[in-house]
């Protein structure tokens, strides 16, 4: 993905469709309005806003703080991302267990959780100290280690995006590590904050005008007002995926689906479901943290 388009990945959210978003948007039919009912990190809605296929795009997710975070990063200037560059395990657990839901809490839980699950801390106990030390060295230069060399380039004056780029260069020049996988395994928290920084600087891009077509919604999918001519894209918890998503009711989902008035309804899934046809096989999603064989992701079209 080109640097100028990286903002379309949205939030580093569990199940984010960033890798497949361009394919999905190309395959969905044009129309007046696209409804992204399970919007998650927003990659589908953001990619759709950069296209010219729909007059309006509805980005919806039931978790209001996720929607508010994405909206604030795009349209506001109140979040100082540098305040969150170094969050240790205890601070993470405090945000998770003791603080009320907010965009700041959501930011911390997304950026410092393993697999972006917003529940388990990003690093294991054996290596978290090193990762946090490297982060402090990069942004504060006060660890008394060789890693403080990273701070000398910008002296804390640059933004997260520039600082993270310098980290890549320092790793290659000083430590001799150049592979992308090795780099990603070092400061995943900073990489995730960089994604947010790219959204936070959208006012500098021409795409901001296109984002005026984007509407923000935080409703249960069953409470959305859907018209017959809407294009509906659904990315619910995958059926029989082996994961728990707060007790998502697939039976209720299918009852709603059969009553949904839209003629064009598409679903992301791993397996073909009843009353659907495979519109396209999107292939496998690449991951640096998931072991084992991955299934092909399918784009299904609902047939009534």
C-alpha positions in Angstrom: 0.0 0.0 0.0 1.3 3.4 -0.9 2.1 5.8 1.9 -0.5 8.3 0.8 -3.2 5.6 1.1 -2.3 4.1 4.5 -4.9 6.1 6.3 -7.6 3.9 4.7 -6.5 1.0 7.0 -8.4 2.7 9.8 -8.0 1.6 13.4 -5.7 -1.4 14.1 -8.8 -3.4 15.2 -9.4 -7.1 15.6 -10.7 -8.5 12.3 -9.7 -5.4 10.4 -10.3 -5.8 6.6 -7.4 -3.5 5.7 -5.7 -6.2 3.5 -8.8 -7.0 1.6 -10.7 -3.7 1.6 -9.7 -2.6 -1.9 -10.8 -5.9 -3.3 -14.1 -5.8 -1.5 -14.9 -2.2 -2.6 -14.1 -3.1 -6.2 -16.5 -6.0 -6.0 -19.4 -4.3 -4.3 -22.0 -2.8 -6.8 -22.4 1.0 -7.0 -25.4 2.8 -5.6 -26.7 5.7 -3.6 -25.7 4.5 -0.1 -23.3 1.9 1.3 -24.0 0.6 4.8 -21.0 -0.9 6.6 -23.0 -2.4 9.4 -20.2 -4.1 11.4 -17.6 -1.3 10.7 -15.0 -2.3 13.3 -11.8 -0.4 12.5 -13.3 1.4 9.6 -11.1 0.2 6.7 -14.1 -0.7 4.5 -15.9 2.7 5.1 -12.7 4.7 4.6 -11.7 2.8 1.5 -15.3 3.3 0.2 -15.1 7.0 0.9 -12.0 7.3 -1.4 -14.0 5.6 -4.2 -16.7 7.2 -6.3 -19.2 4.4 -6.2 -21.6 5.8 -3.5 -23.0 9.2 -2.6 -23.1 8.3 1.1 -21.3 5.8 3.3 -22.6 4.7 6.7 -19.8 3.5 9.1 -21.6 1.7 11.9 -20.3 -0.2 14.9 -22.2 -1.1 18.1 -19.2 0.0 20.2 -19.7 3.8 20.4 -16.2 4.6 21.7 -14.6 2.9 18.6 -16.8 5.0 16.3 -16.0 8.1 18.4 -12.3 7.4 18.3 -12.2 7.1 14.5 -14.3 10.2 14.1 -12.1 12.2 16.5 -8.9 11.2 14.7 -10.4 12.3 11.4 -12.3 15.4 12.3 -10.8 16.6 15.7 -7.5 17.6 17.2 -8.0 16.8 20.9 -6.0 13.6 21.2 -2.3 13.9 22.0 -1.1 10.5 20.8 2.3 10.9 22.3 0.8 10.6 25.7 0.2 6.9 25.0 3.5 5.8 23.5 4.6 3.9 26.6 1.9 2.0 28.5 3.1 -0.8 30.8 1.2 -3.9 31.8 -0.2 -2.5 35.0 -1.4 0.7 33.3 -3.0 -1.4 30.6 -4.9 -3.5 33.2 -6.0 -0.3 35.0 -7.4 1.1 31.8 -9.1 -2.2 31.0 -10.6 -3.0 34.5 -11.0 0.2 36.3 -11.8 3.0 33.9 -15.1 3.8 32.2 -15.4 3.4 28.5 -14.0 6.3 26.5 -12.1 7.0 23.3 -8.8 7.2 25.3 -9.5 3.8 27.0 -10.3 2.4 23.6 -7.1 3.8 22.1 -5.0 2.2 24.8 -6.7 -1.2 24.7 -6.5 -1.4 20.9 -2.8 -0.4 20.7 -1.6 -2.4 23.6 -3.5 -5.7 23.3 -2.3 -8.9 21.6 -4.1 -9.4 18.3 -5.9 -6.1 19.0 -8.4 -8.1 21.2 -8.6 -5.2 23.7 -8.2 -7.7 26.5 -4.7 -9.3 26.8 -1.5 -7.2 27.1 0.6 -7.0 23.9 3.8 -8.5 25.2 4.7 -11.5 27.3 6.3 -10.9 30.7 9.7 -12.1 29.4 10.2 -9.4 26.9 7.9 -6.5 27.8 10.6 -4.7 29.8 12.8 -4.6 26.7 10.0 -3.4 24.4 9.0 -0.6 26.8 12.7 0.4 27.2 13.1 0.7 23.5 9.9 2.8 23.3 11.2 5.1 26.0 14.6 5.4 24.3 12.9 6.3 21.0 10.6 9.0 22.4 12.4 10.2 25.6 16.1 9.1 25.3 16.4 8.6 29.1 17.1 4.9 29.5 20.9 5.0 29.8 21.3 2.3 27.1 22.5 2.2 23.5 18.9 2.6 22.4 19.0 6.3 23.5 20.8 6.8 20.2 17.4 6.6 18.5 16.3 9.8 20.3 19.2 11.9 19.0 17.7 12.3 15.5 14.6 14.3 16.5 15.0 15.0 20.2 11.3 14.3 20.8 10.2 17.1 18.5 8.9 15.0 15.6 5.6 13.3 15.4 4.9 9.6 15.8 5.1 8.9 12.1 8.5 10.5 11.6 9.9 9.0 14.8 8.7 5.5 13.8 10.4 5.9 10.4 13.6 6.8 12.2 13.3 3.7 14.3 13.2 1.5 11.1 16.3 3.2 9.8 18.2 2.9 13.1 17.3 -0.8 13.4 18.7 -1.5 9.9 21.9 0.6 10.3 22.7 -0.1 14.0 21.3 -3.6 14.6 21.5 -5.1 11.1 17.8 -6.1 11.0 16.0 -5.4 7.7 13.2 -7.9 7.3 9.7 -6.5 7.7 8.6 -9.3 10.1 11.5 -8.7 12.5 10.8 -5.0 12.5 7.1 -5.5 13.2 7.8 -7.7 16.2 9.8 -5.0 18.0 7.5 -1.9 18.5 4.0 -3.0 17.5 2.6 -0.4 19.9 4.3 2.4 18.0 3.3 0.9 14.7 -0.3 1.0 15.8 -0.1 4.5 17.1 1.4 5.4 13.7 -1.8 4.2 12.0 -3.8 6.5 14.3 -1.4 9.4 13.5 -2.0 8.9 9.8 -5.7 9.3 10.4 -5.1 12.3 12.8 -3.2 14.2 10.0 -5.9 13.7 7.3 -6.7 17.4 7.2 -3.5 17.7 5.2 -4.8 15.4 2.5 -7.2 15.9 -0.4 -9.2 12.8 0.8 -10.7 14.9 3.6 -13.3 16.3 1.2 -14.2 12.8 0.2 -14.7 11.8 3.8 -17.5 14.4 4.1 -19.7 11.6 2.6 -19.0 9.4 5.6 -21.7 9.2 8.3 -20.9 7.8 11.8 -23.3 5.5 13.6 -23.1 3.4 16.7 -26.2 1.2 16.7 -27.0 -2.5 16.9 -27.2 -3.7 13.3 -30.8 -4.6 13.9 -31.6 -0.9 14.6 -30.3 0.4 11.4 -32.7 1.9 8.9 -32.1 0.2 5.6 -33.7 0.9 2.3 -34.3 -1.4 -0.6 -31.7 0.3 -2.8 -29.0 0.3 -0.2 -25.8 -1.7 -0.7 -25.2 -3.5 2.6 -21.8 -5.0 3.6 -21.7 -7.2 6.7 -18.6 -8.4 8.6 -20.1 -10.1 11.6 -18.2 -12.6 13.9 -17.5 -15.5 11.6 -19.8 -18.5 12.0 -18.1 -21.4 14.0 -14.8 -19.5 14.1 -14.1 -20.9 17.5 -13.9 -17.4 19.1 -16.3 -15.8 21.5 -17.6 -12.3 20.6 -19.8 -11.4 23.6 -22.4 -14.0 22.8 -23.2 -13.0 19.2 -26.5 -14.6 18.2 -26.1 -16.0 14.7 -29.7 -17.3 14.7 -31.0 -13.8 15.4 -28.6 -12.5 12.7 -30.0 -14.8 10.1 -33.6 -14.0 11.0 -32.8 -10.3 10.6 -31.0 -11.0 7.3 -33.9 -12.7 5.7 -36.1 -9.7 6.6 -33.6 -7.0 5.6 -35.2 -5.1 2.7 -32.0 -4.4 0.8 -31.6 -6.3 -2.5 -27.8 -6.2 -2.4 -26.4 -7.7 0.8 -22.8 -9.0 1.0 -21.1 -10.9 3.8 -17.4 -11.6 4.6 -17.0 -15.2 5.8 -14.8 -18.2 5.8 -17.5 -20.7 4.7 -20.5 -20.6 2.4 -23.6 -20.1 4.3 -27.3 -21.0 3.6 -29.1 -18.6 1.2 -25.8 -17.2 -0.1 -23.6 -17.6 -3.2 -19.8 -17.0 -3.3 -19.4 -13.7 -5.1 -15.6 -13.9 -4.9 -12.8 -15.8 -3.1 -10.6 -13.1 -1.6 -7.8 -15.5 -0.7 -5.9 -15.8 2.6 -5.2 -12.9 5.0 -1.5 -12.6 6.0 -0.6 -12.4 9.6 2.6 -12.2 11.6 1.1 -13.4 14.8 -1.2 -16.3 13.7 0.3 -19.7 13.3 -1.2 -22.6 11.3 -3.1 -22.8 8.1 -5.5 -19.9 7.4 -8.8 -20.3 5.5 -9.7 -18.3 2.4 -11.9 -15.3 3.0 -15.0 -15.3 1.0 -17.3 -12.5 -0.1 -20.8 -14.0 -0.1 -23.9 -12.5 -1.7 -27.2 -13.1 0.0 -29.8 -14.8 -2.3 -33.4 -14.7 -1.1 
